[in-house]
Amino acid sequence: MAWQISEQIREEGKKVGIIGARALPQEYKEKVSEITKYLLSKEYQIHLGGAFGADQYALESLISAGAVSKGVLFSAWSTVAGFPREVQKYVEYFTSHRGKVLWGLVPPHSSRSVAIAGLLSRNQRLVYASSGIVAFLYGESNGTKNTIRKAIERGLKVVVFLCGGGAVLPSVGSGRWVELRCGEPWEGAHLYKR
């Protein structure tokens, strides 16, 4: 059923997933917010995953902009209780204001292996339903890099911000990364070119 819902969402128009490292420092909160608000101003629907870091910052930005109806939250979890405690209040607000949530199957307090499988599935659903991805890499960001690779494999437009902690652009396929020099809020980001 989640795949059918994702397909329905994909057909509705322009959709961009905002993803990133859970360890993304607070100093990047404003950049995530700028990107979220820019995309909203261009009539994009925002897809997010509800984790710490970039996901949480995008969710907070949707709420502060009064644009809950312009977002879709892709959950690995079967209930709000599965989200990190610090994120739960934002998810509760989002759901109580008619935000769209595509619930996963993972019960709260599941084993690490079950939670990881649910998170990977969530990322795949988000990619499947999106027309583009904006990623904020910090440190290793293995989950984010995996999601970037999946998005590129599906032919989505992918833009990546390197946010420190030794983050590097993933090597993917035969394409290349091009640094954007088109002004704010995209200055310094990298676009994957096929």
C-alpha positions as CSV (number, residue, x, y, z in Angstrom):
1,M,0.0,0.0,0.0
2,A,2.8,2.4,0.8
3,W,4.2,2.0,-2.7
4,Q,0.8,2.8,-4.2
5,I,0.6,5.9,-2.1
6,S,4.1,6.9,-3.1
7,E,3.2,6.4,-6.8
8,Q,0.2,8.6,-6.3
9,I,2.3,11.3,-4.7
10,R,4.9,11.1,-7.4
11,E,2.3,11.8,-10.1
12,E,1.0,15.0,-8.4
13,G,3.8,17.3,-9.5
14,K,7.2,18.6,-8.4
15,K,8.6,16.8,-5.4
16,V,12.0,17.2,-3.7
17,G,13.3,15.1,-0.9
18,I,15.5,16.9,1.7
19,I,17.9,14.4,3.3
20,G,21.1,14.5,5.3
21,A,23.2,13.3,8.1
22,R,21.7,12.9,11.5
23,A,24.8,14.5,12.9
24,L,24.4,17.7,10.8
25,P,25.5,20.6,13.1
26,Q,23.0,23.2,14.3
27,E,24.9,25.8,12.3
28,Y,23.4,24.3,9.1
29,K,19.9,24.7,10.3
30,E,19.5,28.1,8.5
31,K,20.8,26.7,5.2
32,V,18.3,23.8,5.3
33,S,15.6,26.3,6.1
34,E,16.7,28.6,3.2
35,I,16.5,25.6,0.8
36,T,13.2,24.5,2.1
37,K,11.7,28.0,1.8
38,Y,13.1,28.5,-1.7
39,L,11.6,25.2,-2.8
40,L,8.3,26.1,-1.3
41,S,8.4,29.4,-3.1
42,K,8.8,27.5,-6.4
43,E,5.7,25.3,-5.6
44,Y,7.6,22.1,-4.7
45,Q,6.3,19.6,-2.3
46,I,8.9,18.7,0.3
47,H,9.6,15.0,1.2
48,L,11.4,14.3,4.4
49,G,12.2,11.4,6.7
50,G,11.8,12.7,10.2
51,A,15.3,11.9,11.6
52,F,17.7,14.3,13.5
53,G,19.7,16.8,11.5
54,A,18.6,17.9,8.0
55,D,15.2,16.1,8.2
56,Q,14.3,17.8,11.5
57,Y,15.5,21.2,10.3
58,A,13.4,20.8,7.1
59,L,10.4,19.7,9.2
60,E,10.8,22.7,11.5
61,S,11.0,25.0,8.5
62,L,7.8,23.6,7.0
63,I,6.0,24.2,10.3
64,S,7.4,27.7,10.8
65,A,6.5,28.7,7.2
66,G,2.9,27.5,7.9
67,A,3.4,25.0,5.0
68,V,2.6,21.7,6.6
69,S,0.3,20.8,3.7
70,K,3.3,21.1,1.3
71,G,5.2,18.3,3.0
72,V,5.1,14.6,3.1
73,L,6.8,12.7,5.9
74,F,8.1,9.3,5.0
75,S,8.3,7.2,8.2
76,A,10.1,4.0,8.9
77,W,8.0,3.8,12.1
78,S,4.4,2.6,12.6
79,T,3.7,5.3,15.2
80,V,5.0,8.7,16.4
81,A,6.7,7.0,19.3
82,G,9.3,5.5,16.9
83,F,10.8,8.9,16.0
84,P,13.7,10.3,18.1
85,R,12.2,11.9,21.2
86,E,13.4,15.4,20.2
87,V,11.7,15.1,16.8
88,Q,8.4,13.7,18.1
89,K,6.9,17.0,19.0
90,Y,7.4,18.3,15.5
91,V,5.9,15.1,14.0
92,E,2.9,15.4,16.4
93,Y,2.4,19.0,15.3
94,F,2.8,18.0,11.6
95,T,0.2,15.2,11.9
96,S,-2.3,17.2,14.0
97,H,-2.2,19.9,11.3
98,R,-3.1,17.4,8.5
99,G,0.4,16.8,7.3
100,K,0.7,13.7,5.1
101,V,2.6,10.8,6.7
102,L,3.4,7.6,4.9
103,W,3.8,5.3,7.9
104,G,6.3,2.4,7.9
105,L,6.0,-1.0,9.5
106,V,8.7,-0.8,12.2
107,P,7.3,-0.8,15.8
108,P,8.9,1.6,18.3
109,H,11.8,0.1,20.3
110,S,12.6,-2.5,17.6
111,S,15.9,-4.2,17.4
112,R,18.7,-2.3,15.6
113,S,18.6,-4.6,12.6
114,V,14.8,-4.2,12.2
115,A,15.1,-0.4,12.6
116,I,17.9,-0.2,10.0
117,A,15.9,-2.3,7.5
118,G,12.9,0.1,8.1
119,L,15.0,3.2,7.6
120,L,16.5,1.8,4.3
121,S,12.9,1.0,3.1
122,R,11.8,4.5,4.1
123,N,14.7,6.0,2.1
124,Q,13.8,4.0,-1.0
125,R,10.1,5.0,-0.7
126,L,11.2,8.7,-0.5
127,V,13.4,8.4,-3.6
128,Y,10.7,6.5,-5.5
129,A,8.2,9.3,-4.8
130,S,10.5,12.3,-5.5
131,S,11.6,14.0,-8.6
132,G,14.8,15.4,-7.0
133,I,16.9,15.2,-3.9
134,V,18.8,17.9,-1.9
135,A,21.3,16.3,0.5
136,F,23.3,17.7,3.3
137,L,26.4,15.5,3.9
138,Y,28.4,15.7,7.1
139,G,31.0,13.2,8.1
140,E,30.6,9.6,6.7
141,S,26.8,10.0,6.1
142,N,26.6,6.4,4.8
143,G,22.8,6.3,4.8
144,T,22.6,9.6,3.0
145,K,25.2,8.5,0.4
146,N,23.3,5.3,-0.2
147,T,20.1,7.4,-0.8
148,I,22.0,9.7,-3.1
149,R,23.1,6.7,-5.1
150,K,19.6,5.3,-5.3
151,A,18.3,8.7,-6.5
152,I,21.0,8.9,-9.2
153,E,20.2,5.4,-10.4
154,R,16.5,6.4,-10.7
155,G,17.6,9.4,-12.8
156,L,16.6,12.1,-10.3
157,K,18.2,15.5,-10.1
158,V,20.5,15.4,-7.1
159,V,22.1,18.4,-5.4
160,V,24.5,18.0,-2.5
161,F,25.9,20.4,0.1
162,L,29.2,19.3,1.8
163,C,28.8,20.4,5.4
164,G,32.1,19.4,7.0
165,G,33.2,16.5,9.2
166,G,35.3,15.2,6.3
167,A,32.3,14.7,4.1
168,V,33.1,13.8,0.4
169,L,30.9,13.5,-2.6
170,P,30.0,9.9,-3.4
171,S,31.4,8.4,-6.6
172,V,28.5,7.3,-8.7
173,G,28.1,5.9,-12.2
174,S,29.7,7.6,-15.1
175,G,28.5,11.1,-14.3
176,R,30.4,13.9,-12.5
177,W,29.7,16.5,-9.8
178,V,29.6,20.2,-10.8
179,E,29.9,22.9,-8.2
180,L,27.0,25.4,-8.5
181,R,27.8,29.1,-8.8
182,C,24.3,30.4,-9.3
183,G,24.0,32.5,-6.1
184,E,22.1,31.9,-2.9
185,P,20.8,29.7,-1.6
186,W,22.5,27.2,-4.0
187,E,26.0,28.7,-3.9
188,G,28.7,26.0,-3.2
189,A,26.4,23.0,-3.7
190,H,27.2,20.3,-6.1
191,L,24.9,19.0,-8.9
192,Y,25.3,15.5,-10.4
193,K,25.6,15.7,-14.2
194,R,25.1,12.7,-16.3
